[in-house]
Amino acid sequence: MANPFARFRHLSVKRLLGKGTRSVAGQVLVFQVALVVLLVACGVIALILQSERDNSAEARRRSTAVAQTFAHSPGVLAALQTPDPSKILQPLTEAARRAAGVDFIVVMDTEGIRYTHPLPDRIGKRFVGEIGPPLAGKAYVESVDGPLGREVQATVPIENAGSQVVALVSAGMKVENVESQLSRQLPIILGAGAGALVLSTGVTALVGKRLRRQTHSLAPDEMTLMYEHHDTVLHSVREGVLIVAADGRLMLANDEARRLLELPADVEGQLVSRLPGLDPEMKALLTSGREATDEVHLAGERLLAVNQRPTDFEGGLEGTVVTLRDSTELQAVTGRAEVARERLRLLYDAGLRIGTTLDVLRTADELARVPIPRFADFVTVDLADAVLHGEEPAPTATDMRRAAVSGIQDDHPLSEQGRLFDYLPSTPQARGYGSGRSQLVSDLPTATGWRVQDPERAKAIIDHGIHSLISAPIQARGVVLGMANFWRAHQHERFDEEDLSLAEELVARAAISIDNARRYTREHALAVTLQRSLLPQAMPEQNALDIAYRYLPAQSGVGGDWFDVIPLPGSRVALAVGDVVGHGLHAAATMGRLRTAVHNFSALDLPPDELLSHLDDLVGRIDQNETAESAAGVVGATCLYGIYDPVTRHYVMARAGHLAPALVQPDGTVTFPDVPAGPPLGLGGMPFQTAELCLAEGTQLVLYTDGLIEDRRRDLDVGMELLRDALTGHSGRPPEETCQDVLDSLLPDRPKDDVALLVARTRVLPRDRIADWDVPADPAAVSGMRDAVSRQLEAWGLSEFGFTMELILSELITNAIRYSAGPIHVRLIRDRTLICEVADGSSTSPHLRYAATMDEGGRGLFLVSQMAERWGTRYTPQGKVIWAEQTLPEVSRPPAPPPADADTPPEEEAAGPKTLT
């Protein structure tokens, strides 16, 4: 800074000396007088401008204060609630206006319509000015052209007790009144300026006279050195200031620099590199001559912010000027802020990473991983064993199971995951669990209460370097679910009270997620248990099909998928699979109702299309009876129902909105039969149609729900092709293997929807276990039928059943001859039971009744019901079939027929039925 002044000084001296008629002091006097005149003129102008600005600011402040004072005045809110606010507020505003010295006070509603105004004819008209900011709760000052002229006005809101803006108040002054105040002050300002000019000119003359006397013997270089020292110190008194010459000598050090660097008194003139007690890095910086900006260097116990700049601009003295600021306390505050910021970041990460699933163990593991290594070196989470099963925890710290363990090292001495604990009362875990308060053990080696749980392991923990512990209860809804234990080793300082509050906050965030996961586990387990109880617990005994099945509930909740295998009379088996759209207990309960209905309808031995029609009517009635408050209806239920007959190898099926089954032929090819697609259950109005297939022995029927093939990441056709690929070429594979391979090929690890899969490989009942006859419609044929049946039973080694079967057949054939039209056909089947069937052309249903003592008939079906294990009637397109079964002893039951070889074609059916003559 000295260089420009020096150049200016030398230039001025040359010019002044060049005139030769006036001394330097005289020229300085002229210069100072001109400067004083200029400064006084500038001062007068500044005072005028300042006065104008102060008057304007005073007007704005007074307007704002008056408006705010009136807005908070007692009775204003009450007056606004009256039918005629103007009647009350107009006198109040006029009195307040005169008392406050403003030109107007206007009260208006939130639409800007005035309640008051100094000009009564302006009441009821819209306010001139901006009301948007006051309506938002802020005071607003502006200049406008209002009814009184150019005005400075302040508008503030009037708020009720609920902080709602109910009205506005504006107060202000006319600009001409503000300017009139300035006009009154202007003479005073000009007079003061003139007096200051006279006084300053006189003082300048005296100073110039004295300067002439004092500068005669003063050398120019001495004045220059004095000016440089004075200017440097003057502008650097708030910081330590050093001036270092180009040769590394310290030219100047002010008092603050001496204090900060602990420099001796005679330091000026010495080489910086030889100064005692100065940090080497500080020495290197001061002697380098480079620029530095807020570099932090150590000086004893202080942290100094150093700025360094060169001084050789404009050809002046080479060197550097250095400023020093003590930032020790600032660094400490910054460090504490950084710690707080890091803790907030940890809590933020915990909110994002803890509770990502509704799994208790997964949530506990997330809690154990998040604090490492920022807060703790090791974390263990112990939960009440009941919590892991979705139950309420016990009141004491017994049966605590380690749910998660995590740390910076894997070879730690802490107990492994899955271990069951029974914490003793002296341990921090037991105290925290019982009291619900966190426990801090800042010095584990000297503490004794925690050692009694496991002394050997406690010793290993201390030897590993773990020195402090925080045990925080995992508490939700006032119930302690477990304990989270934070351990620190050599990588961290010991835990303190501030760490305790952070641990509690961290665990509190995780506790809600763990409790939600626990409650979800309990509800999910209940729902799955309910659903599994509604599904078949075991496959029924039958010889028509080799059955395997899989049911997988969805991860997000139970659904409405179901399947069933129902044995029917005549060795036939019904296969059913269905789906109720949706998840939850309602879907599971609806599924149970539909499955029960299918069982009941199948007991009537209805064809598939008729059964689905009855089921459709049932679903429609359920939807009509259930209200919106009690249930959501059964919208979207589907079903596939089919009946397989091992005698004829016919498979008859119908579907209601369900996917068609897959058929795996004995040669390994896969087809999806064209089954008429009926509407989903409950819609009504459309009949169902059946499809009948003749299946070769060894054919595999694959029935499934949409959860197997549908996925948001692929189309339905893609899922069907994946199913075809999984089934193709594996005709000889057992159904159990087929189920597992299909699931492995099509499903992800965590399916989003529940899946029901049913695989059935067909068998054919050997011809030597079937005997049938055509019976003439002649009562005399009954005796011949009895003889034929006796011979057949004797050939099967079942002669002991001859009498009973003859009696049953006699009654059934006699009824068929007497009450129905021909033809009459009798069939005898030896399977797991001995079955006899009598078919006729009548659709009249027989009824069991009790005959009176004198009745001649009515006892036939009663005898049949008493002799047979079961009996019943089923209808066919040609008429009906009355059947009866007798249970065979275990030794007499024929073994199940083996599955056909994949390369062997199915047996040809034997010639037609025998005719009884």
GICORSUL-V928117 format. One record per run of one state. SS is the DSSP state (helix for helix, strand for strand, loop for the rest). FROM is the first residue (numbers start at 1). TO is the last residue. If there is no record, write none. Layout:
ss->[SS SS]
from->[FROM FROM]
to->[TO TO]
//
This chain:
ss->[loop helix loop helix loop helix loop helix loop strand loop strand loop helix loop strand loop helix loop strand loop strand loop strand helix loop helix loop strand loop strand loop helix loop strand helix loop helix loop strand loop strand loop helix loop strand loop helix loop helix loop strand helix loop strand loop strand loop helix loop strand loop helix loop helix loop strand loop strand loop helix loop strand loop strand loop strand loop strand loop strand loop strand loop strand loop helix loop helix loop strand loop strand loop strand loop strand loop strand loop strand loop strand loop strand loop helix loop strand loop strand loop helix loop helix loop strand loop helix strand loop helix loop helix loop strand loop strand loop helix loop strand loop strand loop helix loop strand loop]
from->[1 2 20 24 72 76 81 85 101 104 109 113 115 120 123 126 127 132 136 140 147 149 160 165 175 215 220 235 240 246 249 254 255 262 271 272 275 280 289 292 300 302 311 313 316 319 327 328 354 360 371 378 385 389 400 408 420 422 428 436 439 442 451 454 455 464 468 477 479 489 497 535 545 553 554 555 557 558 559 560 562 568 573 580 583 584 585 604 608 626 637 646 650 658 662 665 670 672 677 679 681 682 691 695 700 705 706 709 711 712 714 715 716 728 735 747 755 763 767 770 776 781 796 799 820 824 831 833 841 860 868 870 877 879 888 890 893 914 916]
to->[1 19 23 71 75 80 84 100 103 108 112 114 119 122 125 126 131 135 139 146 148 159 164 174 214 219 234 239 245 248 253 254 261 270 271 274 279 288 291 299 301 310 312 315 318 326 327 353 359 370 377 384 388 399 407 419 421 427 435 438 441 450 453 454 463 467 476 478 488 496 534 544 552 553 554 556 557 558 559 561 567 572 579 582 583 584 603 607 625 636 645 649 657 661 664 669 671 676 678 680 681 690 694 699 704 705 708 710 711 713 714 715 727 734 746 754 762 766 769 775 780 795 798 819 823 830 832 840 859 867 869 876 878 887 889 892 913 915 917]
//
